[in-house]
Amino acid sequence: MSYLEAILKVLAVGLVLGAGLPALFAVGLVAYSRGAGGAEADGTVDAPNPALKAVGVLLFAFVAVVIVIGILYITKGTINHHFGFNPVPFLPGK
């Protein structure tokens, strides 16, 4: 693997995790808040939309799972050393 390929892989992962996860979290916030309903500035009331709230919660859960898997991947050597199991066997290792 050349240096350029390695740099491009790091850049791609950084963009996906560094910008993609916060963007998904923001989309989840918007979906959840629009699904909650509420009063508008002109006095009208919007009914709650359970589907949008569910989309928001699912996006929050997805972001949380990705963060937990990332932490487990980073610490898998220590966890394997102290407890004797690989917490992320579905991810490739060295």
N, C-alpha and C positions, 0 to 999 in steps of 0.2 A: 504494500500500500504506500503510495507516495504521500508526501507531506500535504500536497494540495487536496487529495482525497480525504485525508484525516481532518484537515481544517474545514472542508465542506460538510463533513459529517457532524462535527462539533457545532458548526454554524446552524445546520438544519435542526439538530436536537435542541439547541438553545432557542431558536425561534419558535419551535413547536411548544416547548415547555415554558419558556420565558415569556412569550407573548400569547400563545394559544390558550393556556390554562386560565390566565387572568381574563382573557376575552370570553371564554366559556362561562366563567364565574359572573362576568358582567351581564351576559345574555341571560343567565339564570336569575340574576337580580331583577332585570327588566321583566322577564316572564312572570316571576313570582309577584312583583308589585302590580303589574297589570291584571293578574289573575285575582288579586285581592279585592278588586272593586273599590268603591269609595265615592266620595263627593268631589265633583269638579268645581272649578272656580265660579262657574255661572249658576251653581246651585243644583244642577242635575246630579242624579245618583247613578253610578254604574253598578250593575249586578256582578257578584263574584263569578269568576270563571275557573272552575276546579281543574280543567285541563291545563290551563296556563300555570296554575300553581303546581301541578304535578310535574310539568316540564321543568319548572324552576328547581323543585326539590331533586329531581333526577340529575340535573346538571350539577347541583351542589354535591350530591353524593358521588358523581363521577369524578369531580375534581378532588374530593377528599380521598377517594380510593387511589387515584393516581399519585397523590402526595404520599400516602402511607406506603404504597408499593415502592416509590422512589426512596423513601427513608429505609425501608427494609432491604432494598438492593444495595444501598450504600453501606449498611451495617451488616450485611450477610456474613462476612468473614468473622466478625466478632461474635455474632449470634451462633454461627456454626461452631466456633471454637469453644464457647462457654456452655452451650446447650446441646450441641451435637446434631443439629438439623439445619437444613437450608430453608429459610423462610420464603424464598422465591424460586422454587425449582423450575418454574415455567419460563424463567428468563435465562438466556445463555450467560455463561460465565467464562472466565479465562481458562 
